[in-house]
Amino acid sequence: MTDKDKLAHILHHWIEHIEAHIEEYRKWAITAEKEGMKEVNKNIMEAIKGVEEANASLNNAMNAVKQ
């Protein structure tokens, strides 16, 4: 396996791993909102946006590696 193949593989793994975390963050953001913790919900949702942006960059990197 070449380093290029390894990089594509690890990027794919990171992307999937981060997506799983995002799902968990959303779950807890909803829980916080239900418990009346609107500021906590807001902060978690803001964090999700940042993590989604990071994941998009990793996805762009993976697509570039595959070219």
N, C-alpha and C positions, 0 to 999 in steps of 0.2 A: 504494500500500500504506500503510495507516495504521500509526501507532506501535504500536497494539495487535496488529496482524497481525505486525509486525516482532518484537515481544516474544515472541509465541507461537512464531514461527519460531526465534528464537535460543535460547529455552528448550529447545525440542525438540532442537536441535543440541547444546546443552550436555549434555543428558541422555544422548543417544546417545554422545557423546564420552567422558563419564565412565564409561558402561557398558563401553566398550572398554578403558579403563584398568583397571577393576575386573577384567576377564578376565585382563589381563596381570599384575596384582598376584597374583591367585590362582595363576597359572602359576608365578610366581617363589616364592611361598610354598611350594608343593609341592616345587619344586626345592630350596629351602633345607632343608625337612624331610628330603628324601631324602639330602641331604649331611650330615645330622646337626646342622644348625643350628636346633635347636628354638626358641631364643629369637628368632631372626630370623623364623622362621615365625610365632611367636606375635605379634610386633610388626606384621608385615605384615597378619595377619588382623585385628588390632585396628584398624589403619588402614583396612582394607576396610570394617569396620563404620561407621566415621565417614564415609567417603566415600558409603556407601550411604544413610546418614541425610541427608547433604547432598543427594544425588540425589533422595530422597523429597521433600524440601522444594522442590526445583526443580520436581518433578513436580506438587506441590500448587499451586505458583505458576502453572504452565502451565495446569492445569485451571481455576484461578480466572480467568485471562485469557480463556479460551474461553467463560466464562459470559456 
